[in-house]
C-alpha cells in the first residue's frame, strides 16, 4: 500500500509534533460497507500517529462497536474523535471530524492534535468566561471542502470552543461526503458553521467574538 504522506510532509508533521505535551488518542470510526473514504482516512491517521510516541490510535466499527460510537456521539463514517489520554482514561473534549481530513483540512487535524495535547484552547479570557457560563448544550458543525483555504480557521475555532467548554461539541463535516446534511442546512459556500442543528448559520471564517455572539444569540432565541 502506497503511503499517503510523502517524506517531506511526514518530516514537517514530525517537526510540528515536537510541540506535543501530553498523550493524545485518536478514535477512528468506520464501517465495512458504504463508506468510500473509510480506508483512506484510517490509513491517513495510522501514518500520522506513527510520527510521535505520544500519539495512539483506536479503531472501531460504527455498527459492531455501536456502544462506543454512541458514547462518543459519533453517527457518521469516516468519523474521528481527538481525545486526551490520561493514564487509562480518555478525556473527550468534543473534537470531532466527519469525513476525511484531506487537503487544507489536514492542517486542521495536526493543529487539533497539538491543541488537545496541550490541554489548552488558547482562546481569549473573555471567550473562556462566556463559555464557562453556558447552561445549554451547543453543537457546532463546520462544513468544509478540502480545497477551501479559509476552512481550517473555522474548524480550529469551533474545536477550540469545544475544548474550552464541556457544553460544546464541534464537528468538521466534509460537505461533499455528506450532501444530504449539507442540503439540509443550506450549505452553498464554505466554511459554514451551523449552530444547534440550524438554529443559526455563520458563513465564512469569523473572529472568535463573532462566533461567540452567534452562539449566544441562537441559545437566547430558543428560550
N, C-alpha and C positions, 0 to 999 in steps of 0.2 A: 504493500500500500504506500503510495506516494505521500510524503509529509505535506501538510497544508502550509506550514510555516517554513519559509526558506531560512537559510543560515543567518542572513543579515537581520531579518525580523526577529528570529529567535534570540540573537545576540542582544538586540535592542531591548527586548522584553526582559531578558535575564538581567540586564543592567538596571532597568526600571525596578525590578523586584529586589534590588539591594535595599530599597526603602521599606520592605516588608518588616513589620514589627512582631505581631502575634500571628499564630497559625490561622489559616483560612481553609474551610471545607466547602467545595463546590458540589452541589447536588444536581445531578443530571436526571431529567425525566424524559423517557422516550416511549415509543410503542412499536410493536413488531410490524403492524400493518398501517397503511395510510398515513405515513409520516415521511415525506420526501426528504426532509433535511435532518432527520434524527442522527443518521450515521455520521454525516459531516460534522454536526455540532458536537457529538460525543468525541469524535477524533480530535477536533479542534481543542476541546477542553483537556483531553488527555495530554496533548502536546504542550499546552500552557502549564499545567500543574507539574510537569516534569522539569520545569525551568527553575523551581525553587523547592527546597526541602520543607518549607513552611506551608506548602500547598498540598491539599489532598482532594481526592475525587471519590464520590459515591454515586453509583448509577442505579436507577430504578426504572421499572416499567409502570406506566400510568395506570394500567389495569390490574396487573398481578400484584403491584405494590400500592394499591389504591388507598390503604390506610395511611401510608407515609405521604402520599400525594395530598390527601385530604388534610393531614396535619400541617403541611406547609402551604396549603391553599393553592395548589397547582392544578390547573384544569386544561392546559394546552401542551402540545408537544411540537417540536422540542421545547422543553422548559428547563430553566436554570434557577437555582436559588444560591446566592452567595452568603454563606454563614460564617460566623466566627467560631473557632474551636477553642474551648476552654477545658482541657483535660478530656474527659469522656463526654462532655456536654457540648451541644451546638447552640449558639446564640443566633436566633433568627432576627435580623434587622429589617426584614420586609423588602429585601432587594431581590427583584425577580426579572427574568428575561423570558419572553415568549417568541421563539424563532431564533434562527442562527445569528449570532453577533458578528456578522461579517462586514467587510468594507469599513466605513468610518466607525461602525459600532464596535469593532474590535478594540478600538482605543477606549471606549466606554467600559468594556469588560475589564481591561487592565487597570484603569483608574479605580473602578469599583473594588477590585481585589485589594488594591493598595489602601483605599479608604477603610474597608472593613478590617484589614489587618491592623490599621492604626487606631481602630475603635473610636474615631472622631469624625463627625460630619463636616467639620471645617466651616460651618455656617456662621453668620454673624450672631452676636449675642442677642440682638433684638429678635431675630428669627427664632433662635433657640427658646427665648422666653415665650414667644407667641405659641410655638408648637408644644411647649410644656403644659400649656393651659387647654389644649384640645380636649373636649369631652365626648366627641363623637368620632367614630372611625372615618378615615379618609382613604379613598382608593384613587391612586394616580396611575393612569395608563398613558404612556408616551408612545404615540405611533410614529414610526420611523421608516426610512428606506436606507439600504446600505450605501447609496450614492449621495446622501444628504450630509453636507459638511457641517451644518448647524445642529443636527440632531443630537450628537453626543453631549452638547452643552445642556440640552433639555433633559436628557436621560440622567446625566450625573446629578443635576439639581434635584430631580424627583427622588433619586436614590439617596441623596444627602438628607432630604426631608424624612424619608423612611428611617434612616439611621438614627435621626435625632429623636423621633417620637414613636413609641410603640403603637400609637393610634393610626400611623400612616403605613400603608403598603404601596410600593411603587413598582410598576412593571413596564419594561420596554416591550413594545409589541411591533414586530416586523409587519408592516401594513400589507405587503403583497402576499405574505404567507397566510394571513388571516383576513381575507377580503370581506367575509360576511360581517365580521366585527367592525372593520373599517367602514363599511357601508352603514352599519347600524348607527355609528357615531358621526357620520357625515364627514369622514376624513377626505379632504380634497387637496390638502397641502401638508407637508411635514416640516418640522415636528409639530404634532398636535398633542397636547396634554389634556386628556379627558378626566374630569374630576367626578368621582362618585357616580359612575355609570351614566354620564351625560348631564349631570346637574349643571356643569359648566365646561366650556372648552377654551383652552388657551392655545392660540396658534402662533408658532414661532418660538425662538429661544429667547426667553424673557429673563430679566434680573430676578433675584430671589424675592425681593419685596413685592414684585408684581404677582408672582405665583402665590405667595402667602395671602395677598389681598383677595385673589380669586378663590382660594380655598375657604377663607373666612366668609366671603360673600355667598358661596354655594351652601355652606353649612347654615348660615343665617336665613337663607331663602327657604330652607326646608323646615324651619322651626314652626 
